[in-house]
Amino acid sequence: MLERKLVRDLSRMKGQALSIGLVVACGVAVFVASLSTYGSLSENRRAYDARTRFSDVFASLERAPEPLARRIAALPGVATVETRIVQDVILDMEELPEPAVGRFVSIPAGHQPLLNRLHVRSGRLPEPGRNDEVLVNESFASWHGLTPGDSLVALLNGRRQRLRIVGVALSPEYIAAIRPGAFIPDDAHFGVLWMDRDALAAAFDMKGGFNDVVLALSEGASEPEVLRRLDALLAPHGGRGAHGRTEQASYRYVDDELEELRVEATVLPVIFLAVAAFLLHIVVGRLVHTERTRIGTLKALGYGSGQVALHYLEWMGIITLAGALLGIAVGVVLGRAWAEMYSLFFHFPETLYTLHPWIPLAAVGGSLLASALGTLGAARRVVRLAPAEAMMPPAPPVFRPSALERLLVGTLSSPQARMVVRSVARRPLRAALSALGVAAATAIILVGAFWGDAMGYLLDVQFSQAQREDLTVAFTRPVPERAARELRHLPGVLDVEGLRAVTVLLRAGNRSRRVELLGLPVHSRLHPLWGTGPRPLELPAEGLLLSERLATGLGVRVGDRLRMQVLEGAWREESVEVAGVVDEYVGLSAYMDVRTLNRLMAEGPTLSAAWLKVDPRQEAALYARLKATPAVGAVTLKHAILRVFDETFGQVLLVFSGFLTAFGAVIAFGVVYNGARILLAEKERELASLRVLGFTRREISGRLLGELGLQVVVGIPVGLVLGYGLAAFSITVMGPETLRIPLVITPRTYAFVAAAVAISGALSALLVRRKLDRLDLVAVLKMRE
């Protein structure tokens, strides 16, 4: 009989059950999609790394003789050594007016490298002795439409050479092809090309030598010890500091993205399921209150308290289970779509989507647990009700004018308004909980919507106010300061500012970061530095300025000292003071007065790069000159960075924001609709009595929906405050290490979120109004025996 009652209750309250199930489905869908995508991508990477023998250690240097490889192989813990020639050059792509950068990597004559083996998508490896054949990485080839048989022009050691593409390949080293100094891939302007070792050595006068080495470590080897010994061997040969796999640019980029997915899979579902538990607590609690006479009758007929309590737990379980199953189905669809989306950024041979059985089981278990916790309060009340007490109608509340009603007595002219105020004042906790549900939905929508404001502000501050240059020219090697003056004479150049970049290792206690130290002019025009406030910062005569993200990572503040090891030229270690913190959003950067850095390097006025401000009307002529300049090793264009940023982070954030906004709207609808239906169930007799006394449908609707509207009006501003705090929390746990998301929310976004919640509330109110219009006065007023 209880099972038949359960079916009737579900049919009678199908709208409420559906809205609660949808909230559960939202949380489960996010959990399943995020965790399955995270697991699939992680497994793809692990399998790919193992299959291609991805290196454990990487090191670059100026030049070393090939026999040094035997000494490296003899180091304890080293299993495999492979020396290489790696060189960045300018590429002249016919369909691209601006210069592109190509990274040439040597491979053994006629066969695959020992480490970082290539997955050839099409074509073949370069033949031994052919100095004009190259393999190109797939992302660069796809962007430019290159296939085997096509050609491109490269500036090899100052000589223009046309190279023939014989194959397209993938490498575990360039799952995301990121150039040094960049923080996101740019497939249009950065390509990786593999060339026969002898051919590349001849092009760059490196016969019998190497300038890059990769290692595979034996099981149980100590990576820090291997790095220390390797640095000692490479230092006399211009070593730039060895590092492990976790500091390799592509690996770290993928790691950051996967960590975001992991956070999404743990934080967001908890929020959704907490809201679902809260809804169930309200719904089942009020259901028990409205059905107290039925509960008393059941207990009087012999049903035990446990049986009746289990009946309501089953009611909850069916709704939750249905929502969880729907969420799993949606989560699998979303997971496959997300995996495909990430495959645009992470270039694996194949992206296999895998759903491990424990993920849906954990989703179902977690949702049932959350819902059970939300229903326990109602179940306890069922157990405590004595049959005789339950079969009696509840005692009417004692009426006395509340403080709120006395305060508003002068402004409450209509009877409906006074009824609303009295209802809220008599049960303030119930009204507060309903408003809190609206606030939770508002907060979730705000967290989804604010990302557009944050990224817009980031781009404006970082790339318009801080980075005022149009492009960066990097030289193949450090050059005298006069090179900046020579760049000024190129067509279209309006302003030039030189800088010196040196790779350093910063240590603070047991924390360390390998970064580029930039030596700037004291009063930089094209790259001014800003502190918090914002206030301009001036480079000190001694000491460093650190970006906020870097200072946080090292755990240092202004006035602290840290150890700085210069990984260029004659290695040296200095103790330097943190003179200030730069408020910037992109990158892990350290800054120093260029004159101080030149003294530290024991060199004269020297530059390694220059920032240029250019006339857009003469860009084509400038690009043509830069492509033909042998000393130029790389050109980075700000507009290209912005385009890539929009295509990568912009697309991911748009999808993420859209889902959060949609799910938040579902929660808002569920909260308001459930509150309205429960309020209607509780006040059916009261509203029917008002109709008999002559009140119109519109007037009794105002009585009911007025209380509902008050909860929405109170819940929205509270939710905006909660959403601000939730947004602050989300930017601390999400986002890559090299990107600091600003907490910026515009009034337009606040208005959008408030309107979205209000519209959701209005839609649910319309559905309840239809119920009111069909209210059966005779059936409602009939005394239940």
PADREN-928390 format. One record per residue (C-alpha): residue number from 1; x, y, z; chain. Coordinates in steps of 0.05 Angstrom, whole numbers, always signed. Layout:
BEGIN
 seq     xx     yy     zz mol
 NUM      X      Y      Z   A
...
// end
This chain:
BEGIN
 seq     xx     yy     zz mol
   1     +0     +0     +0   A
   2    +58    +48    +16   A
   3    +86    +33    -53   A
   4    +20    +51    -86   A
   5    +18   +115    -44   A
   6    +89   +130    -67   A
   7    +69   +124   -140   A
   8     +9   +170   -129   A
   9    +52   +221    -92   A
  10   +103   +222   -148   A
  11    +47   +231   -199   A
  12    +15   +286   -158   A
  13    +80   +323   -148   A
  14   +113   +307   -214   A
  15   +131   +380   -227   A
  16   +168   +386   -161   A
  17   +200   +319   -171   A
  18   +223   +338   -241   A
  19   +254   +404   -217   A
  20   +292   +370   -161   A
  21   +315   +315   -207   A
  22   +341   +366   -256   A
  23   +383   +399   -202   A
  24   +413   +331   -184   A
  25   +424   +317   -258   A
  26   +463   +383   -266   A
  27   +512   +364   -210   A
  28   +520   +293   -234   A
  29   +530   +316   -307   A
  30   +586   +364   -287   A
  31   +618   +310   -244   A
  32   +615   +256   -297   A
  33   +636   +301   -355   A
  34   +694   +334   -319   A
  35   +722   +272   -286   A
  36   +714   +227   -347   A
  37   +747   +279   -392   A
  38   +803   +288   -341   A
  39   +813   +214   -336   A
  40   +811   +203   -411   A
  41   +861   +258   -427   A
  42   +907   +236   -370   A
  43   +907   +164   -394   A
  44   +918   +186   -465   A
  45   +978   +226   -444   A
  46  +1007   +171   -400   A
  47   +999   +119   -455   A
  48  +1028   +166   -508   A
  49  +1087   +185   -464   A
  50  +1103   +112   -450   A
  51  +1095    +90   -522   A
  52  +1140   +146   -549   A
  53  +1190   +144   -491   A
  54  +1180   +215   -470   A
  55  +1242   +243   -437   A
  56  +1248   +253   -362   A
  57  +1302   +307   -364   A
  58  +1315   +364   -413   A
  59  +1376   +410   -419   A
  60  +1400   +462   -470   A
  61  +1469   +493   -477   A
  62  +1512   +534   -524   A
  63  +1553   +477   -554   A
  64  +1588   +415   -528   A
  65  +1630   +362   -563   A
  66  +1595   +296   -577   A
  67  +1642   +254   -532   A
  68  +1611   +290   -472   A
  69  +1550   +245   -483   A
  70  +1588   +185   -456   A
  71  +1602   +222   -391   A
  72  +1529   +241   -385   A
  73  +1508   +168   -397   A
  74  +1555   +147   -340   A
  75  +1518   +190   -289   A
  76  +1482   +149   -235   A
  77  +1408   +141   -251   A
  78  +1414   +155   -325   A
  79  +1384   +101   -369   A
  80  +1385   +133   -439   A
  81  +1419   +194   -468   A
  82  +1404   +228   -533   A
  83  +1440   +290   -557   A
  84  +1407   +337   -608   A
  85  +1413   +401   -645   A
  86  +1356   +449   -632   A
  87  +1351   +517   -664   A
  88  +1296   +570   -672   A
  89  +1295   +606   -739   A
  90  +1251   +653   -779   A
  91  +1202   +621   -828   A
  92  +1176   +658   -889   A
  93  +1106   +631   -901   A
  94  +1077   +656   -966   A
  95  +1005   +663   -940   A
  96  +1028   +697   -876   A
  97  +1052   +769   -881   A
  98  +1086   +769   -813   A
  99  +1146   +725   -796   A
 100  +1134   +657   -764   A
 101  +1183   +619   -720   A
 102  +1206   +548   -734   A
 103  +1240   +504   -683   A
 104  +1287   +456   -719   A
 105  +1301   +391   -681   A
 106  +1351   +340   -706   A
 107  +1334   +266   -713   A
 108  +1382   +209   -726   A
 109  +1396   +193   -799   A
 110  +1340   +151   -828   A
 111  +1308   +127   -764   A
 112  +1267   +148   -703   A
 113  +1301   +182   -644   A
 114  +1313   +140   -582   A
 115  +1271   +187   -539   A
 116  +1211   +230   -558   A
 117  +1194   +184   -616   A
 118  +1152   +214   -671   A
 119  +1083   +191   -693   A
 120  +1083   +202   -768   A
 121  +1013   +220   -790   A
 122  +1029   +223   -864   A
 123  +1090   +217   -907   A
 124  +1157   +191   -882   A
 125  +1221   +209   -845   A
 126  +1275   +251   -880   A
 127  +1324   +209   -919   A
 128  +1397   +209   -897   A
 129  +1440   +259   -934   A
 130  +1381   +301   -958   A
 131  +1391   +371   -930   A
 132  +1325   +399   -956   A
 133  +1275   +349   -925   A
 134  +1236   +362   -861   A
 135  +1179   +335   -821   A
 136  +1130   +387   -794   A
 137  +1085   +383   -732   A
 138  +1012   +370   -747   A
 139   +982   +433   -714   A
 140  +1026   +480   -754   A
 141  +1014   +440   -818   A
 142   +939   +440   -807   A
 143   +936   +515   -796   A
 144   +975   +529   -860   A
 145   +946   +473   -901   A
 146  +1013   +439   -910   A
 147  +1018   +367   -935   A
 148  +1077   +323   -958   A
 149  +1105   +351  -1022   A
 150  +1094   +424  -1003   A
 151  +1152   +470   -987   A
 152  +1170   +529   -942   A
 153  +1227   +578   -935   A
 154  +1270   +582   -873   A
 155  +1327   +629   -854   A
 156  +1380   +578   -834   A
 157  +1440   +611   -802   A
 158  +1428   +674   -844   A
 159  +1416   +636   -909   A
 160  +1348   +630   -941   A
 161  +1334   +558   -958   A
 162  +1273   +525   -988   A
 163  +1255   +461   -953   A
 164  +1210   +405   -977   A
 165  +1160   +375   -929   A
 166  +1163   +299   -932   A
 167  +1117   +284   -873   A
 168  +1071   +309   -819   A
 169  +1083   +284   -748   A
 170  +1065   +288   -675   A
 171  +1113   +289   -616   A
 172  +1101   +279   -541   A
 173  +1147   +339   -531   A
 174  +1098   +385   -567   A
 175  +1028   +361   -548   A
 176  +1018   +436   -541   A
 177  +1070   +472   -583   A
 178  +1093   +530   -539   A
 179  +1152   +574   -556   A
 180  +1197   +594   -498   A
 181  +1172   +658   -466   A
 182  +1101   +646   -489   A
 183  +1044   +621   -445   A
 184   +997   +593   -497   A
 185  +1007   +555   -563   A
 186  +1006   +595   -628   A
 187   +999   +545   -685   A
 188   +998   +600   -737   A
 189  +1066   +630   -719   A
 190  +1104   +573   -686   A
 191  +1120   +507   -719   A
 192  +1166   +448   -702   A
 193  +1207   +417   -758   A
 194  +1249   +354   -753   A
 195  +1310   +348   -798   A
 196  +1366   +298   -810   A
 197  +1421   +307   -757   A
 198  +1478   +314   -807   A
 199  +1439   +363   -850   A
 200  +1421   +407   -790   A
 201  +1492   +404   -763   A
 202  +1519   +427   -830   A
 203  +1469   +485   -833   A
 204  +1489   +511   -764   A
 205  +1563   +491   -762   A
 206  +1549   +440   -707   A
 207  +1586   +379   -736   A
 208  +1613   +337   -679   A
 209  +1574   +377   -628   A
 210  +1505   +386   -597   A
 211  +1467   +441   -561   A
 212  +1410   +401   -530   A
 213  +1405   +336   -492   A
 214  +1348   +293   -466   A
 215  +1351   +236   -416   A
 216  +1310   +178   -393   A
 217  +1321   +160   -320   A
 218  +1326    +90   -292   A
 219  +1273    +66   -242   A
 220  +1285    +94   -173   A
 221  +1334   +147   -196   A
 222  +1337   +213   -158   A
 223  +1318   +267   -208   A
 224  +1346   +325   -167   A
 225  +1413   +290   -161   A
 226  +1415   +275   -236   A
 227  +1399   +348   -251   A
 228  +1454   +372   -204   A
 229  +1507   +327   -236   A
 230  +1483   +343   -306   A
 231  +1487   +418   -293   A
 232  +1558   +409   -268   A
 233  +1578   +374   -333   A
 234  +1543   +425   -379   A
 235  +1561   +490   -343   A
 236  +1630   +497   -378   A
 237  +1594   +490   -445   A
 238  +1543   +545   -435   A
 239  +1491   +501   -401   A
 240  +1425   +537   -386   A
 241  +1402   +493   -330   A
 242  +1372   +423   -335   A
 243  +1300   +412   -314   A
 244  +1252   +355   -306   A
 245  +1191   +336   -345   A
 246  +1143   +376   -301   A
 247  +1178   +441   -321   A
 248  +1176   +426   -396   A
 249  +1131   +479   -428   A
 250  +1082   +433   -464   A
 251  +1077   +384   -406   A
 252  +1064   +440   -356   A
 253  +1011   +472   -401   A
 254   +973   +406   -406   A
 255   +981   +395   -331   A
 256   +949   +462   -316   A
 257   +890   +447   -361   A
 258   +880   +378   -331   A
 259   +884   +407   -261   A
 260   +827   +455   -279   A
 261   +785   +396   -301   A
 262   +800   +360   -236   A
 263   +778   +420   -195   A
 264   +714   +427   -236   A
 265   +699   +354   -223   A
 266   +705   +362   -148   A
 267   +682   +432   -131   A
 268   +622   +445   -176   A
 269   +585   +379   -164   A
 270   +590   +391    -89   A
 271   +555   +458    -98   A
 272   +500   +429   -141   A
 273   +488   +369    -97   A
 274   +488   +413    -34   A
 275   +433   +455    -66   A
 276   +395   +391    -85   A
 277   +401   +366    -13   A
 278   +376   +433    +12   A
 279   +316   +430    -36   A
 280   +299   +360    -13   A
 281   +304   +381    +60   A
 282   +253   +436    +47   A
 283   +207   +395     +2   A
 284   +204   +332    +43   A
 285   +201   +372   +108   A
 286   +140   +410    +84   A
 287   +111   +347    +53   A
 288   +112   +315   +122   A
 289    +80   +376   +151   A
 290    +23   +376   +100   A
 291    +12   +300   +107   A
 292    +14   +295   +182   A
 293    -58   +269   +185   A
 294    -42   +215   +133   A
 295    +21   +197   +172   A
 296    -20   +191   +236   A
 297    -71   +147   +201   A
 298    -17   +101   +173   A
 299    +15    +94   +242   A
 300    -53    +82   +274   A
 301    -65    +26   +223   A
 302     -3    -10   +246   A
 303    +53    +17   +203   A
 304   +116    +27   +244   A
 305   +154    +93   +247   A
 306   +212    +62   +209   A
 307   +166    +39   +153   A
 308   +136   +108   +145   A
 309   +204   +143   +149   A
 310   +230    +94    +96   A
 311   +171   +112    +52   A
 312   +194   +184    +48   A
 313   +267   +164    +40   A
 314   +245   +121    -19   A
 315   +207   +181    -48   A
 316   +273   +220    -44   A
 317   +313   +162    -71   A
 318   +271   +152   -134   A
 319   +276   +226   -152   A
 320   +350   +228   -138   A
 321   +364   +164   -176   A
 322   +325   +187   -236   A
 323   +362   +254   -235   A
 324   +429   +218   -227   A
 325   +415   +171   -287   A
 326   +396   +231   -329   A
 327   +459   +267   -306   A
 328   +503   +208   -325   A
 329   +473   +206   -395   A
 330   +483   +281   -404   A
 331   +552   +277   -372   A
 332   +575   +224   -422   A
 333   +552   +267   -480   A
 334   +586   +328   -451   A
 335   +649   +288   -435   A
 336   +656   +264   -507   A
 337   +644   +335   -532   A
 338   +696   +364   -482   A
 339   +747   +311   -501   A
 340   +738   +330   -574   A
 341   +744   +404   -557   A
 342   +809   +392   -518   A
 343   +836   +352   -576   A
 344   +839   +418   -614   A
 345   +891   +442   -563   A
 346   +925   +376   -543   A
 347   +952   +339   -603   A
 348   +950   +264   -588   A
 349   +951   +211   -642   A
 350   +880   +195   -621   A
 351   +834   +220   -566   A
 352   +800   +160   -534   A
 353   +741   +176   -488   A
 354   +737   +127   -430   A
 355   +683   +125   -376   A
 356   +707    +82   -318   A
 357   +651    +46   -280   A
 358   +670    +78   -214   A
 359   +653   +148   -240   A
 360   +578   +137   -250   A
 361   +576    +94   -187   A
 362   +609   +150   -147   A
 363   +561   +200   -179   A
 364   +500   +159   -159   A
 365   +527   +145    -90   A
 366   +545   +217    -77   A
 367   +478   +244   -100   A
 368   +440   +192    -59   A
 369   +482   +209     +2   A
 370   +472   +284     -7   A
 371   +397   +275    -16   A
 372   +392   +228    +44   A
 373   +426   +280    +87   A
 374   +377   +331    +63   A
 375   +318   +286    +80   A
 376   +340   +261   +149   A
 377   +307   +319   +185   A
 378   +239   +302   +156   A
 379   +250   +228   +170   A
 380   +264   +243   +243   A
 381   +199   +283   +249   A
 382   +161   +224   +220   A
 383   +190   +177   +273   A
 384   +173   +225   +330   A
 385   +100   +236   +311   A
 386    +51   +199   +355   A
 387    -11   +174   +317   A
 388    -61   +212   +360   A
 389    -21   +276   +355   A
 390     -9   +269   +280   A
 391    -83   +257   +265   A
 392   -102   +322   +297   A
 393    -95   +386   +256   A
 394    -37   +428   +278   A
 395    -53   +481   +330   A
 396    -65   +548   +297   A
 397    -10   +599   +309   A
 398    -22   +652   +362   A
 399    -34   +717   +326   A
 400     -2   +781   +348   A
 401    +24   +837   +304   A
 402    +97   +825   +290   A
 403   +151   +878   +294   A
 404   +156   +876   +218   A
 405    +81   +887   +210   A
 406    +80   +944   +260   A
 407   +139   +975   +224   A
 408   +104   +972   +156   A
 409    +33   +985   +179   A
 410    +31  +1053   +147   A
 411    +53  +1027    +79   A
 412    +12   +963    +75   A
 413    -55   +986    +48   A
 414    -79   +921    +16   A
 415   -101   +859    +54   A
 416    -57   +815    +10   A
 417     +5   +854    +29   A
 418    -11   +848   +103   A
 419    -23   +773    +95   A
 420    +45   +765    +60   A
 421    +81   +803   +116   A
 422    +45   +763   +170   A
 423    +62   +696   +136   A
 424   +135   +714   +131   A
 425   +139   +742   +202   A
 426   +106   +680   +232   A
 427   +155   +632   +198   A
 428   +218   +672   +187   A
 429   +264   +611   +185   A
 430   +223   +579   +129   A
 431   +223   +644    +89   A
 432   +297   +653   +101   A
 433   +313   +582    +76   A
 434   +272   +593    +13   A
 435   +307   +659     +0   A
 436   +374   +624    +12   A
 437   +356   +574    -43   A
 438   +344   +631    -91   A
 439   +410   +661    -68   A
 440   +447   +596    -83   A
 441   +420   +595   -154   A
 442   +438   +668   -164   A
 443   +509   +655   -140   A
 444   +519   +597   -188   A
 445   +495   +639   -248   A
 446   +541   +696   -227   A
 447   +601   +649   -224   A
 448   +586   +627   -295   A
 449   +574   +697   -322   A
 450   +632   +736   -291   A
 451   +687   +702   -332   A
 452   +673   +746   -392   A
 453   +683   +809   -350   A
 454   +746   +781   -319   A
 455   +778   +762   -385   A
 456   +759   +827   -418   A
 457   +791   +866   -361   A
 458   +853   +822   -363   A
 459   +863   +833   -438   A
 460   +854   +908   -432   A
 461   +901   +917   -373   A
 462   +955   +867   -394   A
 463   +957   +880   -469   A
 464   +936   +953   -474   A
 465   +959   +987   -411   A
 466  +1020   +945   -390   A
 467  +1045   +916   -456   A
 468  +1041   +976   -503   A
 469  +1087   +947   -556   A
 470  +1060   +917   -620   A
 471  +1112   +863   -629   A
 472  +1174   +834   -597   A
 473  +1238   +819   -637   A
 474  +1284   +767   -605   A
 475  +1356   +763   -630   A
 476  +1392   +698   -643   A
 477  +1445   +718   -591   A
 478  +1458   +778   -546   A
 479  +1475   +840   -587   A
 480  +1503   +909   -572   A
 481  +1454   +964   -550   A
 482  +1461   +999   -617   A
 483  +1418   +944   -649   A
 484  +1357   +978   -619   A
 485  +1376  +1043   -654   A
 486  +1383  +1005   -719   A
 487  +1314   +976   -712   A
 488  +1286  +1047   -706   A
 489  +1305  +1059   -778   A
 490  +1263  +1001   -805   A
 491  +1199  +1021   -842   A
 492  +1139  +1035   -797   A
 493  +1176  +1033   -731   A
 494  +1151  +1088   -685   A
 495  +1187  +1070   -621   A
 496  +1237  +1018   -598   A
 497  +1257   +995   -529   A
 498  +1311   +943   -517   A
 499  +1314   +891   -462   A
 500  +1360   +837   -436   A
 501  +1330   +769   -420   A
 502  +1368   +718   -378   A
 503  +1345   +651   -352   A
 504  +1352   +646   -277   A
 505  +1333   +599   -221   A
 506  +1301   +634   -161   A
 507  +1302   +598    -94   A
 508  +1265   +616    -31   A
 509  +1273   +562    +22   A
 510  +1251   +496     -8   A
 511  +1213   +530    -65   A
 512  +1244   +546   -132   A
 513  +1223   +573   -200   A
 514  +1259   +574   -266   A
 515  +1240   +640   -300   A
 516  +1264   +693   -349   A
 517  +1295   +754   -315   A
 518  +1281   +815   -357   A
 519  +1328   +874   -354   A
 520  +1289   +938   -372   A
 521  +1303  +1012   -375   A
 522  +1287  +1047   -310   A
 523  +1231  +1087   -342   A
 524  +1202  +1039   -393   A
 525  +1155  +1071   -443   A
 526  +1129  +1008   -477   A
 527  +1126   +963   -417   A
 528  +1111  +1003   -354   A
 529  +1107   +965   -289   A
 530  +1049   +974   -242   A
 531  +1039   +957   -169   A
 532   +973   +949   -132   A
 533   +928  +1008   -132   A
 534   +949  +1015   -189   A
 535  +1011  +1055   -177   A
 536  +1072  +1059   -223   A
 537  +1134  +1021   -200   A
 538  +1205  +1043   -214   A
 539  +1260   +992   -223   A
 540  +1307   +995   -163   A
 541  +1382  +1003   -171   A
 542  +1389   +936   -135   A
 543  +1341   +879   -124   A
 544  +1284   +849   -164   A
 545  +1211   +862   -179   A
 546  +1169   +798   -183   A
 547  +1101   +787   -214   A
 548  +1047   +774   -163   A
 549  +1038   +702   -186   A
 550  +1113   +688   -181   A
 551  +1118   +720   -112   A
 552  +1060   +678    -88   A
 553  +1091   +614   -117   A
 554  +1157   +628    -82   A
 555  +1122   +649    -18   A
 556  +1160   +715    -13   A
 557  +1140   +787     +3   A
 558  +1172   +855     -7   A
 559  +1236   +859    +33   A
 560  +1250   +784    +33   A
 561  +1315   +758     +2   A
 562  +1322   +699    -44   A
 563  +1378   +662    -80   A
 564  +1384   +676   -154   A
 565  +1426   +629   -198   A
 566  +1441   +656   -267   A
 567  +1436   +600   -319   A
 568  +1475   +633   -375   A
 569  +1548   +647   -388   A
 570  +1592   +636   -327   A
 571  +1542   +611   -276   A
 572  +1538   +651   -213   A
 573  +1492   +655   -153   A
 574  +1471   +719   -118   A
 575  +1429   +738    -59   A
 576  +1378   +790    -81   A
 577  +1322   +828    -47   A
 578  +1250   +829    -69   A
 579  +1241   +904    -79   A
 580  +1169   +902   -103   A
 581  +1112   +861   -131   A
 582  +1085   +876   -201   A
 583  +1009   +871   -209   A
 584  +1005   +834   -275   A
 585   +961   +777   -298   A
 586  +1001   +738   -349   A
 587  +1066   +699   -339   A
 588  +1116   +687   -284   A
 589  +1163   +746   -292   A
 590  +1221   +778   -255   A
 591  +1248   +847   -272   A
 592  +1314   +883   -259   A
 593  +1347   +948   -281   A
 594  +1381   +930   -347   A
 595  +1445   +965   -325   A
 596  +1448   +924   -261   A
 597  +1435   +860   -301   A
 598  +1491   +878   -351   A
 599  +1539   +887   -292   A
 600  +1516   +821   -262   A
 601  +1531   +787   -329   A
 602  +1599   +822   -333   A
 603  +1581   +850   -401   A
 604  +1573   +918   -433   A
 605  +1506   +948   -454   A
 606  +1474   +887   -486   A
 607  +1405   +868   -511   A
 608  +1373   +801   -527   A
 609  +1306   +828   -552   A
 610  +1269   +892   -568   A
 611  +1198   +917   -564   A
 612  +1171   +955   -624   A
 613  +1113  +1003   -633   A
 614  +1096  +1004   -707   A
 615  +1052  +1041   -757   A
 616   +998   +992   -780   A
 617  +1001  +1021   -850   A
 618  +1073   +998   -859   A
 619  +1070   +930   -825   A
 620  +1079   +891   -890   A
 621  +1144   +927   -907   A
 622  +1170   +918   -836   A
 623  +1154   +844   -835   A
 624  +1191   +835   -901   A
 625  +1253   +868   -872   A
 626  +1250   +826   -808   A
 627  +1244   +761   -848   A
 628  +1309   +778   -884   A
 629  +1349   +799   -822   A
 630  +1397   +743   -801   A
 631  +1404   +768   -729   A
 632  +1329   +761   -716   A
 633  +1312   +694   -685   A
 634  +1239   +703   -669   A
 635  +1183   +754   -676   A
 636  +1123   +754   -629   A
 637  +1061   +794   -649   A
 638  +1014   +820   -597   A
 639   +952   +814   -641   A
 640   +970   +741   -654   A
 641   +972   +728   -579   A
 642   +905   +761   -570   A
 643   +875   +719   -626   A
 644   +902   +654   -599   A
 645   +881   +674   -529   A
 646   +810   +685   -553   A
 647   +808   +620   -592   A
 648   +835   +577   -535   A
 649   +817   +606   -467   A
 650   +759   +645   -496   A
 651   +726   +583   -525   A
 652   +736   +540   -463   A
 653   +712   +595   -417   A
 654   +651   +608   -461   A
 655   +631   +535   -458   A
 656   +644   +532   -382   A
 657   +606   +597   -371   A
 658   +547   +575   -414   A
 659   +539   +510   -376   A
 660   +543   +543   -308   A
 661   +492   +596   -328   A
 662   +444   +543   -356   A
 663   +452   +499   -294   A
 664   +442   +559   -248   A
 665   +378   +577   -284   A
 666   +353   +506   -274   A
 667   +368   +512   -200   A
 668   +333   +579   -196   A
 669   +272   +550   -229   A
 670   +273   +489   -184   A
 671   +279   +530   -120   A
 672   +224   +580   -137   A
 673   +177   +527   -167   A
 674   +184   +481   -107   A
 675   +174   +538    -59   A
 676   +112   +560    -95   A
 677    +82   +490   -100   A
 678    +95   +476    -26   A
 679    +66   +544     -7   A
 680     +5   +528    -49   A
 681     -4   +460    -15   A
 682     +2   +492    +54   A
 683    -47   +549    +40   A
 684    -98   +515     -5   A
 685   -153   +520    +49   A
 686   -135   +591    +65   A
 687   -136   +612     -9   A
 688   -200   +574    -22   A
 689   -233   +608    +38   A
 690   -212   +675    +10   A
 691   -244   +657    -57   A
 692   -309   +639    -22   A
 693   -306   +705    +16   A
 694   -305   +742    -50   A
 695   -232   +751    -67   A
 696   -216   +744   -142   A
 697   -166   +696   -172   A
 698   -119   +755   -184   A
 699   -124   +776   -111   A
 700   -109   +706    -83   A
 701    -53   +699   -133   A
 702    -24   +764   -106   A
 703    -28   +734    -36   A
 704    +11   +672    -56   A
 705    +58   +700   -107   A
 706    +72   +761    -65   A
 707   +105   +718    -12   A
 708   +142   +682    -67   A
 709   +165   +747    -99   A
 710   +189   +772    -32   A
 711   +234   +711    -26   A
 712   +262   +724    -95   A
 713   +272   +798    -82   A
 714   +310   +782    -18   A
 715   +348   +723    -47   A
 716   +376   +758   -109   A
 717   +420   +810    -73   A
 718   +442   +758    -22   A
 719   +460   +713    -80   A
 720   +500   +767   -114   A
 721   +541   +775    -51   A
 722   +550   +699    -45   A
 723   +567   +695   -119   A
 724   +622   +747   -111   A
 725   +652   +704    -56   A
 726   +644   +641    -97   A
 727   +677   +675   -157   A
 728   +735   +696   -112   A
 729   +742   +623    -90   A
 730   +738   +596   -162   A
 731   +795   +640   -188   A
 732   +840   +616   -132   A
 733   +830   +542   -149   A
 734   +823   +547   -224   A
 735   +866   +576   -279   A
 736   +938   +557   -300   A
 737   +997   +578   -258   A
 738  +1019   +628   -311   A
 739   +952   +664   -312   A
 740   +920   +704   -256   A
 741   +846   +716   -266   A
 742   +823   +784   -239   A
 743   +761   +787   -197   A
 744   +721   +838   -239   A
 745   +646   +838   -245   A
 746   +611   +894   -282   A
 747   +542   +923   -265   A
 748   +517   +896   -331   A
 749   +533   +825   -308   A
 750   +499   +835   -241   A
 751   +438   +860   -278   A
 752   +439   +801   -326   A
 753   +443   +751   -268   A
 754   +387   +785   -229   A
 755   +344   +786   -292   A
 756   +358   +712   -306   A
 757   +336   +692   -235   A
 758   +275   +738   -238   A
 759   +254   +708   -305   A
 760   +263   +637   -278   A
 761   +221   +657   -218   A
 762   +168   +688   -263   A
 763   +163   +626   -306   A
 764   +153   +581   -245   A
 765   +103   +631   -217   A
 766    +62   +627   -281   A
 767    +59   +551   -275   A
 768    +35   +557   -203   A
 769    -16   +610   -224   A
 770    -47   +559   -271   A
 771    -56   +513   -212   A
 772    -90   +568   -174   A
 773   -138   +582   -231   A
 774   -159   +508   -230   A
 775   -167   +506   -154   A
 776   -227   +461   -135   A
 777   -259   +500    -78   A
 778   -306   +445    -56   A
 779   -252   +391    -53   A
 780   -203   +436    -16   A
 781   -253   +461    +36   A
 782   -282   +392    +49   A
 783   -265   +369   +119   A
 784   -219   +308   +117   A
 785   -243   +253   +163   A
// end
